[in-house]
Amino acid sequence: MTATPPARLRSWLFAPGDSEKKMAKAADSAADIVIFDLEDAVAPDNKAQARQMVHDALAARADGRDRLWIRINPLDGPYMLQDLVAVMPARPGGLMLPKVNGRADVERLDHYLSALEVVNGIAEGSTPLIVLVTETAESMFHTSDYKDAPRVVALSWGAEDLADSIGASSNRNPDGSYGFTYELARSLCLLGAAAANVAAIETIHGDFRDLDGLKVRAEKVRRDGYRGMLAIHPAQVDVINAAFSPQEEDIAEAQAVVALFAAHPGAGTIGYKGRMLDRPHLSRAQQLLRQTGS
């Protein structure tokens, strides 16, 4: 069985796996995907307790469990297998795999998951993955390797762990923008997702009080080709959902472009509102309409 991407993937809200209150609040939010975090948000001494709490939070919600995902710990650390054994019986909607070094990590996780799915009566191959593809220096050289990778439905990137991996003292320029290496990571994630035909998901906006800045950034990366964004606070969800939802005028424009080419099936270029449109314009219009189900 092939893992199915979420119907909506605009907002991906993290909640620490050792906080019942925060997990419940996230699950009750308008986020398209909620990620119960067993990795960075949980101290080593709390990992075991967090696994049980995440399992119980999943088991308590029979409805809508497909939008409740888990960020497990990295494959090369001591906690990942314990995470999987604890949470898979509760049938999470999907998993986030952090700090990959390349495609081989995904393939290894696929083997583990197949065994645990069979043991727990879950359709083999059905648990989807979002992969963080820029959190280690090595991973930056493999962002194009995920085409047809098992279970992968989305790629995202991270700047904090990448800075740690390369020994940088900061990932920001003096004006607060990301430095070149981290803008490169964003671009490589986008290109890798396009090559793999999966969704590109933007990394977090760390200041959850800066909703205006979040809006500007989310709208910018959506224009670039990103399809959603990670969130660290419920207050960010509505802003992200709005930014990644095509506006009525965008939908109307896309419908007009598709109709125009349908009326002239042999045309390579067509004049429209004072400008020339070609086949890439048609492709972008069709992609936008697929996002909305139009």
Backbone as numpy.savetxt, mean C-alpha at the origin, in Angstrom:
# Nx Ny Nz CAx CAy CAz Cx Cy Cz
-4.98 -20.56 -6.03 -5.82 -19.38 -6.03 -4.94 -18.12 -6.03
-5.38 -17.09 -6.77 -4.64 -15.84 -6.85 -5.19 -14.84 -5.84
-4.31 -14.17 -5.11 -4.74 -13.16 -4.15 -5.43 -12.01 -4.88
-6.51 -11.53 -4.31 -7.30 -10.48 -4.93 -6.98 -9.13 -4.30
-6.72 -8.09 -5.11 -6.46 -6.77 -4.54 -7.71 -6.22 -3.86
-7.55 -5.35 -2.88 -8.71 -4.71 -2.27 -9.48 -3.90 -3.30
-10.79 -3.83 -3.13 -11.61 -3.03 -4.04 -11.24 -1.56 -3.94
-10.95 -1.10 -2.74 -10.49 0.27 -2.52 -9.17 0.23 -1.77
-8.23 1.05 -2.20 -6.91 1.04 -1.57 -6.33 2.44 -1.44
-7.24 3.41 -1.17 -6.80 4.79 -1.04 -6.04 5.02 0.26
-6.62 4.62 1.37 -6.04 4.91 2.69 -5.71 3.62 3.43
-4.48 3.55 3.99 -3.99 2.38 4.71 -3.55 2.87 6.09
-4.38 2.65 7.09 -4.18 3.24 8.41 -3.52 2.26 9.37
-2.36 2.66 9.92 -1.67 1.84 10.91 -2.31 2.00 12.29
-2.28 0.92 13.06 -2.65 0.96 14.48 -1.72 0.00 15.22
-1.14 0.43 16.35 -0.21 -0.46 17.07 -0.91 -1.70 17.60
-0.27 -2.84 17.40 -0.88 -4.11 17.76 -0.96 -4.38 19.24
-0.36 -3.51 20.06 -0.45 -3.70 21.51 -1.40 -2.70 22.17
-2.31 -2.11 21.37 -3.29 -1.17 21.90 -4.69 -1.56 21.41
-5.47 -2.15 22.27 -6.84 -2.51 21.89 -7.64 -1.29 21.47
-7.47 -0.19 22.21 -8.21 1.03 21.92 -7.89 1.57 20.54
-6.62 1.65 20.20 -6.23 2.21 18.91 -6.60 1.27 17.76
-6.50 -0.03 17.97 -6.93 -0.96 16.92 -8.43 -0.84 16.67
-9.21 -0.74 17.72 -10.66 -0.61 17.56 -11.01 0.69 16.87
-10.35 1.77 17.24 -10.62 3.07 16.62 -10.28 3.05 15.14
-9.16 2.43 14.80 -8.77 2.33 13.40 -9.76 1.48 12.61
-10.18 0.35 13.20 -11.11 -0.54 12.52 -12.47 0.13 12.28
-12.84 1.05 13.16 -14.11 1.75 13.03 -14.01 3.00 12.16
-12.83 3.29 11.67 -12.61 4.50 10.86 -13.06 4.27 9.42
-12.90 5.31 8.62 -13.26 5.23 7.20 -12.10 4.75 6.33
-11.04 4.27 6.95 -9.89 3.80 6.17 -10.28 2.62 5.29
-9.77 2.61 4.07 -10.03 1.47 3.19 -9.37 0.21 3.72
-8.15 0.35 4.23 -7.40 -0.77 4.80 -6.87 -0.33 6.16
-6.99 -1.21 7.16 -6.42 -0.98 8.48 -5.30 -1.98 8.68
-4.15 -1.49 9.15 -2.98 -2.34 9.34 -2.64 -2.42 10.82
-2.94 -3.55 11.45 -2.52 -3.78 12.83 -1.02 -4.09 12.80
-0.25 -3.27 13.51 1.20 -3.30 13.37 1.86 -4.14 14.46
2.58 -5.15 14.05 3.38 -5.96 14.97 4.86 -5.62 14.90
5.22 -4.70 14.00 6.64 -4.40 13.80 7.07 -3.17 14.57
7.27 -2.04 13.88 7.90 -0.88 14.50 7.11 -0.29 15.67
5.80 -0.44 15.67 4.99 0.17 16.73 5.00 -0.62 18.02
5.62 -1.80 18.03 5.59 -2.67 19.21 7.00 -2.96 19.69
7.27 -2.65 20.95 8.59 -2.91 21.53 8.83 -4.42 21.64
10.09 -4.86 21.59 10.37 -6.30 21.64 9.72 -7.02 22.82
9.71 -6.40 23.99 9.13 -7.06 25.16 7.62 -7.23 25.06
6.98 -6.50 24.15 5.52 -6.56 24.01 5.07 -7.39 22.81
6.01 -7.96 22.06 5.65 -8.66 20.83 4.67 -9.81 21.09
4.96 -10.65 22.06 4.12 -11.83 22.30 2.70 -11.41 22.67
2.59 -10.44 23.56 1.26 -9.96 23.96 0.54 -9.34 22.77
1.26 -8.58 21.94 0.64 -7.94 20.79 0.10 -8.96 19.80
0.81 -10.05 19.60 0.32 -11.09 18.68 -1.05 -11.59 19.12
-1.18 -11.87 20.40 -2.46 -12.36 20.91 -3.54 -11.29 20.79
-3.18 -10.04 21.06 -4.16 -8.96 20.96 -4.62 -8.76 19.52
-3.70 -8.87 18.57 -4.07 -8.75 17.16 -4.97 -9.91 16.74
-4.60 -11.10 17.13 -5.44 -12.26 16.84 -6.85 -12.04 17.36
-6.97 -11.59 18.60 -8.29 -11.41 19.21 -9.06 -10.28 18.54
-8.36 -9.22 18.14 -9.03 -8.11 17.46 -9.59 -8.56 16.11
-8.86 -9.42 15.42 -9.36 -9.96 14.16 -10.54 -10.90 14.39
-10.38 -11.81 15.34 -11.41 -12.81 15.59 -12.72 -12.18 16.04
-12.63 -11.01 16.66 -13.84 -10.35 17.17 -14.65 -9.68 16.07
-14.08 -9.59 14.87 -14.76 -8.88 13.78 -14.97 -9.83 12.61
-16.10 -10.51 12.64 -16.41 -11.46 11.57 -16.69 -10.74 10.26
-17.26 -9.53 10.34 -17.58 -8.76 9.14 -16.45 -7.79 8.83
-16.17 -7.63 7.56 -15.17 -6.65 7.14 -13.75 -7.03 7.43
-13.51 -8.31 7.67 -12.14 -8.70 8.02 -11.20 -8.58 6.83
-11.73 -8.52 5.63 -10.87 -8.40 4.46 -10.12 -7.08 4.42
-10.57 -6.07 5.19 -9.86 -4.79 5.23 -8.94 -4.67 6.44
-8.84 -5.72 7.24 -7.98 -5.73 8.41 -6.71 -6.52 8.10
-5.63 -5.81 7.91 -4.36 -6.40 7.53 -3.38 -6.34 8.71
-2.26 -7.06 8.57 -1.24 -7.12 9.62 0.11 -6.76 9.02
0.84 -5.84 9.68 2.26 -5.71 9.34 3.04 -6.65 10.25
3.62 -7.67 9.65 4.43 -8.62 10.39 5.85 -8.08 10.51
6.68 -8.77 11.28 8.08 -8.40 11.41 8.88 -8.93 10.22
10.09 -8.40 9.99 10.88 -8.80 8.82 11.25 -10.27 8.82
11.47 -10.80 7.62 11.81 -12.21 7.48 13.15 -12.55 8.12
14.09 -11.61 8.13 15.42 -11.94 8.63 15.58 -11.67 10.13
14.45 -11.45 10.82 14.50 -11.26 12.27 13.93 -12.45 13.01
13.86 -12.36 14.34 13.45 -13.50 15.15 11.95 -13.64 15.39
11.12 -12.72 14.85 9.72 -12.69 15.25 8.73 -13.11 14.17
9.14 -13.14 12.91 8.20 -13.27 11.81 7.39 -14.56 11.86
8.04 -15.69 12.05 7.30 -16.96 12.07 6.30 -17.01 13.23
6.70 -16.47 14.37 5.77 -16.42 15.49 4.56 -15.54 15.16
4.81 -14.44 14.44 3.70 -13.58 14.00 2.71 -14.37 13.15
3.23 -15.09 12.17 2.35 -15.82 11.24 1.55 -16.89 11.96
2.21 -17.65 12.81 1.52 -18.73 13.53 0.41 -18.16 14.41
0.64 -16.98 14.98 -0.35 -16.39 15.88 -1.54 -15.80 15.15
-1.31 -15.14 14.00 -2.39 -14.36 13.39 -3.13 -15.09 12.27
-2.49 -16.03 11.60 -3.16 -16.66 10.46 -4.44 -17.42 10.84
-4.54 -18.05 12.02 -5.81 -18.68 12.37 -6.98 -17.71 12.41
-6.71 -16.41 12.60 -7.78 -15.41 12.64 -8.10 -14.84 11.26
-7.44 -15.33 10.22 -7.75 -14.99 8.83 -7.67 -13.49 8.54
-6.49 -12.91 8.63 -6.36 -11.49 8.28 -6.66 -11.25 6.81
-7.08 -10.02 6.51 -7.38 -9.69 5.12 -6.17 -9.68 4.23
-5.00 -9.41 4.81 -3.75 -9.39 4.06 -2.60 -9.10 5.00
-1.40 -9.07 4.45 -0.20 -8.83 5.24 0.66 -7.76 4.57
1.34 -6.98 5.40 2.38 -6.07 4.92 3.73 -6.67 5.30
4.62 -6.78 4.33 5.96 -7.33 4.56 6.97 -6.19 4.53
7.61 -5.89 5.66 8.58 -4.80 5.71 10.00 -5.26 5.44
10.86 -4.27 5.14 12.32 -4.46 5.07 12.73 -5.63 4.19
12.08 -5.76 3.04 12.50 -6.80 2.11 13.85 -6.43 1.51
14.57 -7.43 1.07 15.79 -7.20 0.29 15.56 -7.46 -1.19
14.47 -8.14 -1.53 14.16 -8.42 -2.92 13.05 -9.45 -3.04
12.81 -9.87 -4.25 11.71 -10.78 -4.56 11.81 -12.11 -3.81
13.03 -12.56 -3.54 13.21 -13.84 -2.86 12.52 -13.85 -1.51
12.45 -12.70 -0.85 11.77 -12.63 0.44 10.28 -12.89 0.27
9.70 -12.35 -0.77 8.28 -12.58 -1.04 8.02 -14.05 -1.34
8.88 -14.65 -2.12 8.69 -16.06 -2.46 8.84 -16.96 -1.23
9.74 -16.60 -0.35 9.89 -17.37 0.89 8.65 -17.24 1.75
8.14 -16.01 1.89 6.93 -15.80 2.67 5.75 -16.55 2.05
5.69 -16.59 0.75 4.61 -17.31 0.07 4.58 -18.77 0.49
5.74 -19.40 0.62 5.80 -20.81 1.05 5.27 -20.97 2.47
5.69 -20.09 3.36 5.19 -20.16 4.74 3.68 -20.00 4.78
3.18 -19.02 4.03 1.75 -18.74 4.06 0.93 -19.89 3.48
1.43 -20.49 2.42 0.69 -21.61 1.82 0.47 -22.72 2.83
1.51 -23.04 3.60 1.38 -24.09 4.61 0.38 -23.69 5.69
0.46 -22.45 6.14 -0.43 -22.01 7.22 -1.87 -21.85 6.74
-2.05 -21.48 5.50 -3.41 -21.41 4.95 -4.05 -22.80 4.92
-3.31 -23.78 4.47 -3.85 -25.13 4.42 -4.20 -25.63 5.82
-3.32 -25.38 6.77 -3.55 -25.82 8.15 -4.80 -25.17 8.74
-5.05 -23.91 8.35 -6.16 -23.16 8.95 -7.41 -23.10 8.08
-7.47 -23.92 7.05 -8.68 -23.98 6.23 -8.91 -22.75 5.39
-7.84 -22.05 5.03 -7.91 -20.86 4.18 -7.50 -21.27 2.77
-8.15 -20.70 1.77 -7.81 -21.03 0.39 -6.34 -20.71 0.13
-5.61 -21.70 -0.35 -4.18 -21.52 -0.56 -3.91 -20.44 -1.60
-3.03 -19.51 -1.23 -2.65 -18.43 -2.14 -3.53 -17.21 -2.06
-4.52 -17.21 -1.16 -5.53 -16.15 -1.16 -5.17 -14.94 -0.30
-4.16 -15.05 0.55 -3.80 -13.94 1.43 -2.90 -12.96 0.68
-3.36 -11.74 0.39 -2.57 -10.80 -0.41 -1.49 -10.11 0.40
-0.52 -9.53 -0.31 0.61 -8.85 0.31 0.77 -7.44 -0.26
1.12 -6.50 0.62 1.72 -5.24 0.21 3.15 -5.29 0.71
4.10 -4.89 -0.13 5.51 -5.05 0.18 6.18 -3.68 0.25
6.94 -3.45 1.32 7.73 -2.22 1.47 9.07 -2.45 0.79
9.27 -1.82 -0.37 10.35 -2.23 -1.27 11.58 -1.32 -1.25
11.65 -0.34 -0.32 12.82 0.54 -0.32 13.40 0.76 1.08
13.15 -0.14 2.01 13.57 0.11 3.39 14.98 -0.37 3.69
15.61 -1.07 2.76 17.01 -1.45 2.92 17.77 -1.00 1.68
19.07 -0.81 1.85 19.88 -0.37 0.71 19.80 -1.39 -0.43
19.89 -2.67 -0.10 19.85 -3.70 -1.14 18.54 -3.69 -1.91
17.44 -3.43 -1.21 16.13 -3.49 -1.86 15.98 -2.46 -2.97
16.70 -1.35 -2.88 16.58 -0.30 -3.89 17.00 -0.80 -5.27
17.85 -1.81 -5.32 18.31 -2.33 -6.60 17.36 -3.39 -7.18
16.26 -3.70 -6.47 15.38 -4.78 -6.89 13.92 -4.35 -7.01
13.67 -3.06 -7.10 12.28 -2.60 -7.12 11.54 -3.01 -8.38
12.25 -3.41 -9.42 11.58 -3.82 -10.67 11.34 -5.32 -10.75
11.57 -6.06 -9.66 11.59 -7.53 -9.72 10.28 -8.19 -9.30
9.21 -7.42 -9.13 8.02 -8.00 -8.51 6.90 -8.38 -9.49
7.18 -8.33 -10.78 6.18 -8.75 -11.74 5.85 -10.23 -11.54
4.57 -10.52 -11.37 4.08 -11.89 -11.15 4.59 -12.49 -9.84
5.09 -11.67 -8.94 5.47 -12.20 -7.63 4.23 -12.70 -6.90
4.30 -13.84 -6.25 3.10 -14.42 -5.64 2.50 -13.50 -4.58
1.18 -13.34 -4.67 0.36 -12.66 -3.66 0.46 -11.14 -3.68
1.44 -10.56 -4.35 1.68 -9.12 -4.26 0.61 -8.35 -5.02
-0.07 -7.43 -4.30 -1.10 -6.59 -4.93 -0.75 -5.12 -4.84
0.29 -4.76 -4.08 0.68 -3.36 -3.95 2.11 -3.28 -3.45
2.77 -2.17 -3.81 4.10 -1.85 -3.31 4.06 -0.50 -2.62
4.82 -0.36 -1.56 4.98 0.93 -0.91 6.44 1.13 -0.58
6.76 2.32 -0.08 8.16 2.64 0.20 8.26 3.30 1.56
9.48 3.35 2.08 9.70 3.97 3.38 11.00 4.73 3.39
11.01 5.87 4.08 12.20 6.72 4.12 12.99 6.58 5.41
12.30 6.27 6.51 13.00 6.25 7.80 13.95 5.06 7.89
13.46 3.88 7.57 14.33 2.70 7.65 15.42 2.73 6.60
15.13 3.34 5.45 16.16 3.46 4.42 17.30 4.35 4.93
16.96 5.46 5.59 18.00 6.32 6.14 18.86 5.56 7.15
18.21 4.76 7.97 18.95 3.95 8.95 19.84 2.94 8.25
19.33 2.33 7.18 20.09 1.31 6.47 21.37 1.84 5.86
21.33 3.09 5.39 22.52 3.63 4.72 23.36 4.53 5.62
22.92 4.67 6.89 23.71 5.44 7.84 23.57 6.94 7.71
22.44 7.39 7.16 22.23 8.84 7.00 21.78 9.46 8.31
22.20 10.68 8.56 21.77 11.39 9.76 20.40 12.02 9.59
19.97 12.21 8.35 18.65 12.77 8.05 18.24 12.36 6.65
16.93 12.28 6.41 16.46 12.03 5.05 15.81 13.27 4.43
16.00 14.42 5.09 15.35 15.66 4.65 16.37 16.72 4.24
15.95 17.56 3.30 16.69 18.77 2.95 16.39 19.86 3.98
17.17 20.94 3.98 16.92 22.03 4.93 15.50 22.60 4.85
14.87 22.54 3.67 13.51 23.09 3.54 12.43 22.09 3.94
12.82 20.90 4.42 11.86 19.90 4.86 11.50 18.88 3.81
11.87 19.10 2.56 11.58 18.13 1.51 12.52 16.94 1.62
12.13 15.81 1.01 12.99 14.63 1.03 14.25 14.87 0.20
15.35 14.31 0.65 16.58 14.35 -0.12 16.49 13.49 -1.37
17.52 13.62 -2.22 17.49 12.96 -3.52 17.29 11.45 -3.41
18.02 10.81 -2.51 17.94 9.35 -2.40 16.53 8.89 -2.09
15.80 9.67 -1.31 14.45 9.27 -0.88 13.41 9.60 -1.94
13.64 10.68 -2.70 12.79 10.92 -3.87 13.04 9.84 -4.92
14.27 9.38 -5.02 14.57 8.25 -5.90 13.81 7.01 -5.46
13.78 6.76 -4.15 13.04 5.61 -3.63 11.56 5.70 -4.02
10.98 6.89 -3.88 9.58 7.08 -4.26 9.37 6.77 -5.74
10.27 7.26 -6.59 10.14 7.03 -8.02 10.32 5.55 -8.37
11.31 4.91 -7.73 11.54 3.49 -8.03 10.37 2.63 -7.58
9.74 2.98 -6.47 8.55 2.25 -6.03 7.43 2.39 -7.05
7.22 3.61 -7.54 6.18 3.84 -8.53 6.45 3.07 -9.81
7.69 3.12 -10.28 8.04 2.41 -11.50 7.95 0.89 -11.31
8.39 0.42 -10.14 8.31 -1.01 -9.86 6.88 -1.50 -9.83
5.99 -0.70 -9.23 4.59 -1.09 -9.18 3.98 -1.11 -10.57
4.33 -0.12 -11.40 3.81 -0.10 -12.76 4.31 -1.30 -13.55
5.59 -1.66 -13.37 6.15 -2.81 -14.07 5.48 -4.11 -13.64
5.09 -4.17 -12.36 4.44 -5.37 -11.82 2.93 -5.35 -12.01
2.40 -4.23 -12.50 0.95 -4.07 -12.68 0.20 -4.21 -11.36
0.75 -3.57 -10.32 0.10 -3.53 -9.01 0.04 -2.07 -8.56
-0.67 -1.81 -7.48 -0.85 -0.44 -7.01 0.39 0.07 -6.29
0.71 1.35 -6.52 1.75 2.04 -5.77 1.10 2.83 -4.64
1.59 2.63 -3.43 1.02 3.28 -2.25 2.08 4.18 -1.61
1.75 5.47 -1.47 2.69 6.46 -0.93 2.95 6.21 0.55
4.13 6.58 1.00 4.51 6.42 2.40 3.81 7.45 3.29
4.04 7.38 4.58 3.32 8.20 5.55 3.68 9.68 5.44
2.79 10.52 5.94 3.05 11.93 6.21 3.17 12.03 7.72
4.39 12.22 8.21 4.68 12.03 9.63 3.98 12.97 10.59
3.72 14.21 10.18 3.06 15.18 11.05 1.56 15.05 10.87
0.89 14.32 11.75 -0.54 14.06 11.57 -1.40 15.30 11.80
-0.80 16.36 12.35 -1.55 17.61 12.52 -1.53 18.47 11.26
-0.61 18.21 10.37 -0.44 19.01 9.15 -1.33 18.48 8.04
-2.63 18.70 8.16 -3.57 18.17 7.18 -3.50 18.92 5.86
-3.16 20.21 5.90 -3.01 20.96 4.65 -1.82 20.43 3.86
-0.70 20.19 4.54 0.46 19.63 3.86 0.19 18.23 3.33
-0.56 17.47 4.11 -0.94 16.12 3.67 -1.77 16.18 2.40
-2.70 17.11 2.34 -3.56 17.24 1.16 -2.73 17.57 -0.08
-1.82 18.52 0.06 -0.98 18.90 -1.07 -0.15 17.72 -1.56
0.45 17.01 -0.60 1.32 15.88 -0.98 0.52 14.74 -1.58
-0.62 14.40 -0.99 -1.43 13.30 -1.51 -1.91 13.59 -2.92
-2.35 14.81 -3.16 -2.82 15.16 -4.51 -1.68 15.12 -5.52
-0.49 15.53 -5.07 0.67 15.51 -5.96 1.05 14.09 -6.36
1.15 13.19 -5.38 1.58 11.84 -5.73 0.49 11.09 -6.50
-0.79 11.45 -6.27 -1.84 10.85 -7.09 -1.66 11.24 -8.56
-1.34 12.51 -8.81 -1.08 12.92 -10.19 0.10 12.16 -10.77
1.08 11.84 -9.93 2.26 11.12 -10.39 1.95 9.66 -10.73
0.88 9.10 -10.18 0.53 7.71 -10.47 0.29 6.85 -9.26
0.50 7.38 -8.06 0.21 6.61 -6.85 -1.31 6.45 -6.70
-1.70 5.33 -6.09 -3.13 4.99 -5.98 -3.65 5.05 -4.55
-2.77 5.29 -3.57 -3.20 5.37 -2.18 -2.03 5.83 -1.34
-2.27 5.89 -0.02 -1.26 6.43 0.88 -1.40 5.81 2.27
-0.27 5.60 2.92 -0.25 5.12 4.29 -0.60 6.25 5.24
-1.26 5.92 6.35 -1.66 6.92 7.35 -1.26 6.43 8.73
-0.94 7.39 9.61 -0.57 7.03 10.98 -1.58 7.52 12.01
-2.63 8.22 11.57 -3.62 8.75 12.49 -4.98 8.80 11.79
-6.06 8.48 12.50 -7.39 8.51 11.87 -7.75 9.86 11.26
-7.18 10.97 11.80 -7.49 12.29 11.25 -7.01 12.45 9.82
-6.05 11.62 9.40 -5.52 11.72 8.03 -6.38 11.01 7.00
-7.26 10.14 7.44 -7.96 9.24 6.53 -8.86 10.00 5.55
-9.69 10.91 6.04 -10.61 11.61 5.16 -9.86 12.43 4.11
-8.76 13.04 4.50 -7.97 13.83 3.56 -7.41 12.93 2.46
-6.88 11.78 2.86 -6.31 10.85 1.88 -7.40 10.29 0.97
-8.52 9.88 1.54 -9.61 9.35 0.71 -10.06 10.35 -0.33
-10.20 11.61 0.08 -10.63 12.64 -0.86 -9.59 12.86 -1.96
-8.31 12.87 -1.58 -7.25 13.13 -2.56 -7.16 12.05 -3.61
-7.44 10.81 -3.22 -7.30 9.69 -4.16 -8.64 9.26 -4.77
-9.67 10.06 -4.59 -10.96 9.82 -5.24 -11.11 10.79 -6.39
-11.20 10.31 -7.62 -11.35 11.22 -8.76 -12.57 12.13 -8.59
-12.40 13.39 -8.96 -13.48 14.35 -8.88 -14.46 14.14 -10.03
-15.67 14.64 -9.86 -16.71 14.45 -10.88 -16.27 14.98 -12.23
-15.59 16.14 -12.23 -15.15 16.70 -13.50 -14.07 15.85 -14.16
-13.23 15.18 -13.34 -12.23 14.27 -13.90 -12.89 13.06 -14.54
-13.90 12.53 -13.88 -14.62 11.37 -14.42 -15.32 11.75 -15.72
-15.97 12.92 -15.73 -16.68 13.36 -16.94 -15.71 13.55 -18.10
-14.54 14.14 -17.80 -13.52 14.33 -18.84 -13.04 12.99 -19.38
-12.78 12.03 -18.49 -12.32 10.72 -18.94 -13.38 10.02 -19.79
-14.63 10.11 -19.38 -15.71 9.51 -20.17 -15.79 10.13 -21.56
-15.59 11.45 -21.62 -15.64 12.13 -22.92 -14.50 11.67 -23.82
-13.31 11.51 -23.25 -12.16 11.07 -24.04 -12.38 9.65 -24.57
-12.86 8.75 -23.70 -13.12 7.38 -24.13 -14.18 7.35 -25.22
-15.24 8.13 -25.05 -16.31 8.16 -26.06 -15.80 8.71 -27.38
-14.92 9.71 -27.32 -14.39 10.31 -28.54 -13.56 9.31 -29.34
-12.72 8.55 -28.66 -11.93 7.55 -29.37 -12.81 6.40 -29.86
-13.85 6.06 -29.11 -14.76 5.00 -29.55 -15.49 5.41 -30.82
-15.76 6.70 -30.96 -16.44 7.19 -32.16 -15.51 7.28 -33.36
-14.20 7.24 -33.12 -13.20 7.30 -34.19 -12.18 6.18 -33.98
-12.59 4.94 -34.15 -11.73 3.80 -33.77 -10.42 3.70 -34.52
-10.34 4.28 -35.70 -9.11 4.17 -36.47 -8.15 5.33 -36.25
-8.53 6.29 -35.43 -7.72 7.49 -35.26 -6.59 7.27 -34.27
-5.41 7.82 -34.63 -4.30 7.80 -33.69 -4.29 9.02 -32.81
-4.67 10.16 -33.37 -4.77 11.41 -32.64 -6.11 12.06 -32.95
-6.65 12.77 -31.97 -7.94 13.44 -32.12 -7.86 14.80 -31.46
-8.44 15.82 -32.13 -8.51 17.14 -31.54 -9.63 17.20 -30.51
-9.32 17.83 -29.36 -10.32 17.92 -28.29 -10.06 19.16 -27.46
-11.02 20.08 -27.46 -10.94 21.31 -26.66 -9.62 22.05 -26.89
-9.25 22.15 -28.15 -8.07 22.94 -28.51 -6.74 22.25 -28.34
-6.76 20.94 -28.01 -5.50 20.23 -27.90 -5.61 18.88 -28.60
-4.47 18.29 -28.89 -4.45 17.00 -29.57 -4.29 15.88 -28.55
-5.14 14.87 -28.67 -5.07 13.69 -27.81 -4.56 12.51 -28.61
-3.73 11.66 -27.98 -3.29 10.43 -28.63 -3.60 9.25 -27.72
-3.10 8.09 -28.08 -3.48 6.86 -27.37 -3.10 6.86 -25.88
-1.96 7.44 -25.46 -1.70 7.50 -24.02 -2.78 8.27 -23.24
-3.37 9.31 -23.87 -4.47 10.01 -23.21 -5.67 9.08 -23.02
-5.93 8.25 -24.03 -7.03 7.29 -23.91 -6.74 6.29 -22.80
-5.51 5.79 -22.74 -5.16 4.82 -21.71 -5.34 5.41 -20.31
-4.90 6.65 -20.10 -5.05 7.27 -18.78 -6.52 7.47 -18.43
-7.33 7.83 -19.42 -8.77 7.99 -19.16 -9.39 6.65 -18.77
-9.01 5.59 -19.45 -9.55 4.27 -19.14 -9.13 3.81 -17.75
-7.87 4.09 -17.36 -7.41 3.71 -16.03 -8.20 4.44 -14.95
-8.45 5.73 -15.15 -9.21 6.49 -14.17 -10.61 5.92 -14.01
-11.24 5.57 -15.11 -12.60 5.03 -15.04 -12.62 3.66 -14.36
-11.57 2.87 -14.54 -11.50 1.57 -13.86 -11.39 1.78 -12.34
-10.70 2.80 -11.92 -10.57 3.09 -10.49 -11.93 3.39 -9.86
-12.81 3.99 -10.62 -14.12 4.39 -10.09 -15.20 3.37 -10.37
-14.87 2.33 -11.14 -15.88 1.35 -11.53 -16.81 1.86 -12.61
-16.42 2.95 -13.28 -17.27 3.54 -14.31 -17.09 2.82 -15.64
